[in-house]
Amino acid sequence: MQKHVFIDELGNPVEFIIKAKFSLDDTDYVVMLPADDIDSPTYILRVDMDDEGDEILVGIDDDELEEAKTAYEELKQEQIQ
């Protein structure tokens, strides 16, 4: 699993473990959790592009989260089999 450092809204560096990246209906998502607390909830964020073409991570609404979570669970099941 990859680790990445992100800057939170207060400017503090936070290290996350990237558990997975996947696509659903031409939309990319990343699944991650804080590296210092692996028992914390897993985050699923959408990967978008900013005006300069750089990837940014964006929070998603509850409906999109449910769809992404279902797709991620199916992906995990496929990898187990």
Stockholm file with secondary structure:
# STOCKHOLM 1.0

chainA/1-81         MQKHVFIDELGNPVEFIIKAKFSLDDTDYVVMLPADDIDSPTYILRVDMDDEGDEILVGIDDDELEEAKTAYEELKQEQIQ
#=GR chainA/1-81 SS CEEEEEECTTSCEEEEEEEEEEEETTEEEEEEEETTCTTSCCEEEEEEECTTSCEEEECCCHHHHHHHHHHHHHHHHHHHC
#=GC SS_cons        CEEEEEECTTSCEEEEEEEEEEEETTEEEEEEEETTCTTSCCEEEEEEECTTSCEEEECCCHHHHHHHHHHHHHHHHHHHC
//
